[in-house]
C-alpha cells in the first residue's frame, strides 16, 4: 500500500468531480474530456477526432464517447456553409454541461475582461495584435477549440475566384464565328476581328453549358433596341455576361436536419441535460430506472462496472483452469 506520495507541482490537470464521477459517461469520454481540458492555451486547434486518436480512442469507441459528450452537453457542434458550398464544422468543448442557448452565447460572447468564472468553461484572454490595424480572423474549420472563443466568429474575406481553365481552340473558333455572323442579321452589330476574339472568351461559356450555336445567336439577337445600338462591343458583352444561363452540372447541396436542443431531465436526482428524440421529458437511463421501479417495486441495482484494465489484471493474476472454468472467467462474467 502506498502511504507517501508527493503531488506534482506542474504538468497536471484539475478534474471536476462532476466529470470524474459522472454516472452516464464512459471512461473513454471522461479521459477525452480531461485531455482536452488540460491542453495549454497556445495549443493549435485540432479536430476532436484527431485528439482522440492520440489517446488510442478510434472508430466506434470514439463515436460512442462523442455521442455521450454531445448528449450531456459537454460537446457542441455547428455546421455552416461557406460562400462556395464548403461545409465548415466548428466544435466547442466545455468542462461543464451547457444547453444549446448557453453554448451559442459563449460562441458569440464578447471578449472577457474579468477573471474566468468557476461555473463556465475557462476562457483565455485574447492577445492583442502587435502590427496592423485589423484584428485577426479566427478560422475554426473542422477544428476543436479546447476553450470557448472569446469573440464572435467573424466573417472571413471572400475566397478568391478560381482561375478559369483555358477554353479549347475549336470552341473559341465556334464562338468567334457566331459573333462575326451577327452583322448579316443586324448591321449595327458589326464587330472587328479583335473585338470578336475578345468576346469569344465569354461566348464560349454559353457553348460549354450545352447551348448550340443557333441558341447563342438567337439569345444575342432577341429583343434588340428598335433604335439600334451605339456600341456593338458593349451591347454584346453586356448580354453575354448578364444573361449567361446557369450551369446544369452545378451540384446541389443537401440541407442537413438540425439536431434537437438540449433539455433538462425532469427525473429526481442530480440535474443533467439530454437531447430528446421526441417530446420526452426524461432521459433514457432515468426512464429505464422508472420502469424498473414500477415493475419490480424497487430501482434496478447498478451493475458493478469494472474497468477493462482491472479485468485484464485479474486474468493475468488468476489464469483460467485447464478445463476452461476458472476464477478469471467468473470475474469477467460477473463484471
N, C-alpha and C positions, 0 to 999 in steps of 0.2 A: 504493500500500500504506500502510495506517495504521500508523504507528510509535509515536505518542504518544497515549495515552488516559488519562483520569482516571476512575477508578471512582466511581460515585455514593456519597455518604455517607448518603443517605436514599432512601426510596421504591424499594427494591429487594427481591427475593426470593432467598433462598439455596436453590438447587436441588440435590437429591441426584443423584449420578452414577447411582445405581440407577434413577432415573426418567428422566433425560435420555438415558441410553444403553440403555434397556430395548429389547431387540430385538423384542418382541411387542406393543408399544404404538404406535399410530399418533400422528402429530403432533397431531391434534385431542385425543386422550386425554391426551397429555402436557401440552399447553397448558392444557386444562381443569383438570387436577390441580394444576399450578403456580399457576393463577389462584386456585383455592380455597385453596391453601396460603398464598398471600400476602395473604389478606384480613385486615384488622385485627381485633383481639379484640372490639371493640364493634360489629362489623358485624351488622345484624339477620339472623336466619336466613332463608334463601330456598331454594326447591327447586333441585336441581341443574340441572334443565332451564331454569329462569329465568336462572341464572348462565351457562349455555351460550349462551343467546340473546344475551346481552350481548357475547359473543365472536364472534357470527356463526355459531355451530355449531347448526344446526337440522335437523329432520327425520331422515332416515336417517343423516346424519353424526353426529348426537348419539346416536342409538340404538346405532350401531356403537361409538362411543367409550365409552359407558356399559357396553356388554356386555364390552368389553375390560377396563375398570377393575374390574368385578364379577368377571370370570373370574380375574383375577390378584390379587384380594384387596385392592384399594385402595378399593373402594366396597362397603358392606354396607347392606342394607335390611331393615326389619322392618315387617310389616303387622299391625296389631291392630284389633280391632273394639270400638267403644265401646258404652256401655250402650244406645243407641238404634239400633244397627245401622250406625253410621257408621264407615267404614274409615279408619284413620289410618296414614300412611306415615312412618316415621322413617328418615332416611338418615345414614350415618356415612362420612366421607371421611378416609382416613389417608394419611400420606406414606410409609408402608412397607407391604408386603403383610402382611395379617393373615389368620389362619384364622378360621373361624366361632367357635371357642371363645375365641380372643383378643379378637375383636370383642365377643362377649357379655360378656366380663369387663370390658372398657373401658366398655361401655354401662352396666353396673351397678356400676362401680368406686366406692369411697368417695372423699371429697374429697381432693385431692392436697395434701400438706403439705411436700413436698420439691421441689427444682428439677426441671424436666422432664428426662427421660432422653433420650439420643440414639438409643435403639433403639425407642422407641414414639412415636406422634404427640404433638405438643406439646399440653399441657393447661394451660389458663389457670387461675389461682387464682380461686375463686368470691368475688365481692364480698359482704360482709355487708349485710343489710338495715338501714336506719337507723331505721325505726319498725316497730311491730307485734311480736308475739311468735311469729309463724309464718314459716317460711322460704318464699320464693316458689316457686310451682309452675311448672315449665317446660312449655310446650306445643310439641311437636315435630310437629304435624300437617302432613305433607307439606312439611317444611322440611329443608334441608340444614344440618348442623352442621359448619362448617369444622374444628373441633377436637372430639374426643370429650368428651361431657358428664362433668363431674367428680362427678356424683351419679347414683344410680339414679333412673330415671324414676318419679315418684310418681303415685299415683292422684289424678286431679283430682276436684273436687267433682262430685256428680251433677248432670246437667243439669236445669234446672227443667222441670217438666211444661208442655207447651204448653197455651195457653188453649183449652179446647174450644169448638168453634163452637156457636152457639145452635141449639137444636132448632127445627124448623118448628112453627108453631102447630097445624096439624092433627095432627101426630104427638103433641104434648103432649096434645091433646084425646083421642086414641085411648088413650094410656096412662092418663090420668086416669079414663076411662070403665071400663077394665078394673079398676083399683084399687077404684073405688066399687062395682063389681058383685060383689066378693068377699063382701060381707055377706049376699048372698042364699044362699050355699052354707055359709059358716061365720059364725055370728053374732058370734063373738069377733073377727073380722077387720073390724069396723066402723071406718071411717075418716071423719074430718071432711073438709069441703071443702078447708080449708087444708092438712091433712096429706096428702090425696091429691094436691094441686097440688105439694107439695114432693117427694113420692116419684115423681111423674111424670117428673122430670128423670132419675132413674136408670132408670126403666122404659122410657124412650124408647130407651136404648142397646140394649135387647133387640130392639125393633122394627126399629131401624136395621141390625141384624145378620141380618135375614131371617126372624125368628120372627113368627108370626101372633099375633093377639090371643088365640086359643084356646090356643096353645102357652104364651104368657106366663101365662095364667090357670091352666093345668094345673101349670106349674112352681111357682107360688106356693102352690097348694093341696095339692100332693102331699106326703105324709108329715108332716102337721101333728101336733103332740103330742096324744095322746088326752085328756090332762087340760086341754087348752086352752092359750091364751097369755095372759100377763098384760098385754102391751103390743102391740097390733096394729101400731102405727107402728114400734116397734123390731124386731119379728119380720120384717115385710115389708122393712124397709130392709136388714136383715142378709142376707136371701135375695137381694135384687136386686143387692147388691154382691158377695157371696161366690160366688154361682152364675152370674155373668154368663158366657155362653158365649164361646168365642174368636172373634175376628174372622176370618171366612173370607177376607177380602181382604188380610190381612196378608202382605206379601211374605216369601218365604224367602230367606235369604242363602246363596249357594253357598259351599262350602268350597273355597278355593283350594289346589292342591297345593303343598307346601313344597319349596323348592329344595334340591338336594343340597349336602352340606357340602364345603368346600374341602379338598383333599388335596395332599400334596407330591409333585411329579413324581419318579418313580424313575429317570429318564434321567440319564446323566452330564452334568456341566457345572454351570452356575450354578443354585443351588437356587431353585425357584419353585413356586408353587401354582397349581392349576386346579380347575375344577368338573366332575367326571366326569358323563357321561350314563348310564353303566352301572357295570361293575366294572373298567374300565380303570385302569391304574396310571401311564400316561404321557399327557401332554397331546397334542393333535393335531399341533402342529408337530414335537414330538420323535418321534412315531410315523411321521410322514411322512419325517423325516430317516433314521430307522432303515430304513424300507422302501427308500428310495433307495440307502442304503449296501449293503443286501442285494442289490438288483437290479443296480446299476451297479458295485458293488465299491468305491465311494467316495461320500462325502456329496455331495449335490447342491449346486452352487455357489449362494451367496446372490446374488440379482439386485441390481443397483445401484438403490437406491431414491432417486430424485431428487425432492426436494420440488416441489410444483406451482408454487411461486413461481419457482424456478430454471428450471423448464420454460418458463413464460411469458416469463421473461427471455431465454432462448435464442431463443424465437420472435421477440421484438422485435429481438434483435441480429442474427439470421440469418433474414431473411424467406424464405419459400419461393420457388422459381423459378417463372416463368410456366407451365411445363409441369406443375407440381404436384409435381416431385421436387426437394427441397432439403435442406439440412443440418438445418434445423429439424425437418422431418418425420422425418428419420432419427433425430434425437436423441430425439424423443418415442417412436418405436417401440422404440429401444434401452432407454429408461428403463422 
